[in-house]
Amino acid sequence: MFEQKKQNRANKARNLDDANVSRALWDAEKGMAEIIVRSGKIWNTTGVTRFGLLLCHIEEVVFLMEQRNITVMSGEDIMTVQDAYSLLTVAEYGCSWDAYLVYAYLKRLGYILKRNGIPWTLSKKTVESMSRSSEGNSSADNQGAVNPDLTLRLMFDVYPPNGCFKKTCPRDPAFHVCVISDRPPHLREIQACEEGHEGVPVKFASVVCGHVTLFSINSVQLPELP
């Protein structure tokens, strides 16, 4: 019954009029949209592939809806931009309003973004390869663990504008972004965000009254006083 309803929604999405707009189904359980019809080159740098399915996180959905590049079905109804905005308040979907503003700001500048630590593509072959590489590594089960005493975390991996960008071979990002809003980061939080990311700088994004500011924090050696 569930698969039949999903198929009906997919058929309805495909039958919408505008051929230049992509179509998607919102999956509330996953907190992601499944792309049913792709249109344009945006998908070269947007969305993640999971076992042949193209999926979008909520920040990608909202941005594409604002750009009028996608129509999203939620149940039997077409999702509005206001509906999508309300999903940014759902903690389980992993993106706050401030984080979305940072995402949209960088996207409008031409950067390519994805969530930190999330592979662009995932297939049965890559899963098997990842499983083999983690065998015998006792720390593998703790990858991605968050220290409960630290509230900041890396949010996005950011790549420079690149017309030849390929999800299957993205190389290293230009920098990572950590979103802060109400206070400067604590030294321990800075160290935790930068740990394990040698060679890729971490930038902090502050959002005040909807205005996004990006900055870096560098170590400075003060001279010794006589």
Buried (B, 14 or more C-beta within 10 A) or exposed (E): EEEEEBEEBBEBBEEEEEEEBBBBBBEEEEBBBBBBBBBEEBBBBBBBBBEEEBBBBBBBBBBBBBEEBBBBBBEEEEBEEEBBBEBBEEEEBBBBBBBBBBBBBBBEEEBBBBBBEEBBBBEEEEEEEEEEEEEEEEEEEEEEEEEEEBEBBBBBBBBEEBEEBEBEEBEEBBBBBBBBBEEEBEEEBBEBBBEEBEEBBBBBBBBEEEEBEBEEBEEEEEEEEE
